[in-house]
Structures are given as structure tokens and as C-alpha cells.
Amino acid sequence: MDVIAFEPNRENCRVFTINCILNDCEVDLRQTGLGRAAETAVLALSPDNMGNHRIWNSGVENRKTENVRISTFDWEMKRNRGDIGYVWIDVEGYEGYVLEGMRKTLDRKKFPIWMEFCPQMLEESGSMPVLRDMLHCYFRGYIDRHNIKRVCPVDEIDTLAESLKGGNATDLFLIRR
């Protein structure tokens, strides 16, 4: 199996599976979210964008919800003994918690990580301080997709966050120590 995907929402899993069948893609799809601990969480469902569901927090009042299973990257990779070629993290403000659930894997292996960065959603979920800690512990810098010619030191993450006020986002390519 070359691709492992994690998706906690039932409907998104159904659509993903149909897409894989129609395109003859082999994917190990696991109906779980990733975070810092194994738990059940409340997923707030976006009424108009199935890519904007997120773990419930203060920024998602008045949405329908669904209870979902959360696992850790470390636990899920116990079932995968092969190399990790690439990790994409786009979890609507939960990125810090996903990285925190990767500690054991990050201690053992180096692999590229591409991650969405939306400071407003990170603050709403409480994940921003965790993200800062994880960046300082495991990464020496990042490349912002809007400025691909410069490697930014992790110490500049708050400056980038300030520049993205108002719910704006970017994607970061994280560079390991």
C-alpha cells in the first residue's frame, strides 16, 4: 500500500472511496482523525464545504456535529512498517495536535511534511502553542508557499501568524533539524 489517508467524517470517507474506485487508486483509507491522543471528539460539520469540517471549538458554534474517532500518527504507523515518503496535514486548526501525536515517529524518522497554517483556526482550537513547541523541537525552519525562495526560521512563525490575521491561511513546508 503506497498511500494511507485519514478521514474522520463518514460522508467524506464514502466520497473518497467512490473517487478511488472510479480512478482505480489503491488507498488505505482509515476512518479516523489524527490528534495528540486516542479519544472520541466532536466534529463540527460545515453546512456548505465538506473540506471545512473541524474538531469542535469556539469558532464553530451552530453547526451540526458528529462524534468521531481520533487516533495518533504514532499509533497508526505501528501498522505501517515501511518508509514514510510524505505527510500532508490539513486539519482545520488541529495541526499542532497532529504533530504532537507524531513525536515518537519524528524521533525515529525524517520525512517531508507539508501543512496548512491558519493562525485563527489554530488559536480557536488551542493548538497554536502546541504547534509552536513542536516546531521548535523538531524543525529548523519552513518555506511558506507564498514565498518559496526563502527558508524562514521557526522563530518567525508568530510574524507570519500576525500577517495572516482575519482568517487567512497559507501552506508551510516544514524543514527538519
JOSUL-V830974 format. One record per helix or strand. SS is the DSSP state (h for helix, s for strand). FROM is the first residue (numbers start at 0). LEN is the number of residues. Records with the same first field share a line. If there is no record, write none. Layout:
BEGIN
SS = FROM-LEN + FROM-LEN
END
This chain:
BEGIN
s = 3-3 + 27-3 + 32-2 + 38-7 + 53-2 + 63-8 + 85-4 + 111-6 + 138-6 + 151-2 + 169-7
h = 9-13 + 72-5 + 94-6 + 102-6 + 118-7 + 127-11 + 153-10
END
